[in-house]
Amino acid sequence: MVLKLYYLEDGPPSLSCRQVLEALQVPYEKVDVSFYNGDHMTEEYGKKNPQKEIPVLEDDGFFLSESVAIMQYICDKYKPDSPLYPRDPKARAIVNQRLMFNLSSYYADILNYAILPVYFDYKRTPEGLKRVHRVLDVFDTYLSRLGTKYAAADHLTIADFPLINSTMCLEVIGFDFSQYKNVTKWYNDFKKTHPELWSITEEGTKIIKFCIDNPPDLSHLNHPIHPARKATK
Ligand SMILES: N[C@@H](CCC(=O)N[C@@H](CS)C(=O)NCC(=O)O)C(=O)O
């Protein structure tokens, strides 16, 4: 049975999973989950992922959520010898460290500042801005200390995808991060070197841009956490 990825078109975690599948040339079927329609909030979806978050991977009756776990599983099960997720303990530890850094800090702070206000009734705050600068500074330091072209090695690894998709969230709102020279170089190099993988990120970018220009009204979702904002256009 072919792998199924339940994904959100403009969701950074979904984009990263798609990039891993694409980079490894693992065949899979995409199942578009509509955030707008609340497809992920149904009881049915909750059976696949009790967190009611997107993405979810389905592998012959096995359901897996959390994009990092999904990316690691795809590599381990389908291309265990790929340099995308190195087997050497130290090399793998650096990849894992970057993945955790992204999930717990980099993406978390960028999401709160840049993206949530596009979809929900949140304001960008000076404190949120400080947090974004702090994580950019940390990531820039990681890049400069390791001195590699990619985030965790001298070659592409699964750590690059989520970090690219988080950084894209800044670019899409017009946030100038050019002072972070290593981040900027790494980001631009990725676009140039991997146009086919970048095009997946770009699909998400287009939708986020559309939502910035046409703020969505998600009040019909009665979201359990996020306060809805009425459309202004
Ligand atoms: N840690 C999760 C985060 C997944 C996540 O939060 N996805 C968002 C879309 S990008 C979502 O499904 N949110 C559900 C909601 O806010 O109702 C992962 O990396 O897969």
The ligand as an ORCA input file, in Angstrom:
! r2SCAN-3c Opt
* xyz 0 1
  N       4.671     19.757     15.985
  C       3.766     19.482     14.903
  C       3.021     20.758     14.545
  C       1.959     20.514     13.504
  C       1.027     21.702     13.430
  O       0.871     22.474     14.396
  N       0.363     21.842     12.325
  C      -0.592     22.930     12.197
  C      -0.708     23.357     10.757
  S       0.813     24.019     10.194
  C      -1.932     22.399     12.639
  O      -2.333     21.359     12.211
  N      -2.610     23.119     13.537
  C      -3.890     22.703     13.975
  C      -4.652     23.796     14.635
  O      -4.067     24.832     14.959
  O      -5.863     23.618     14.786
  C       4.554     18.957     13.696
  O       5.725     19.333     13.571
  O       4.010     18.169     12.914
*
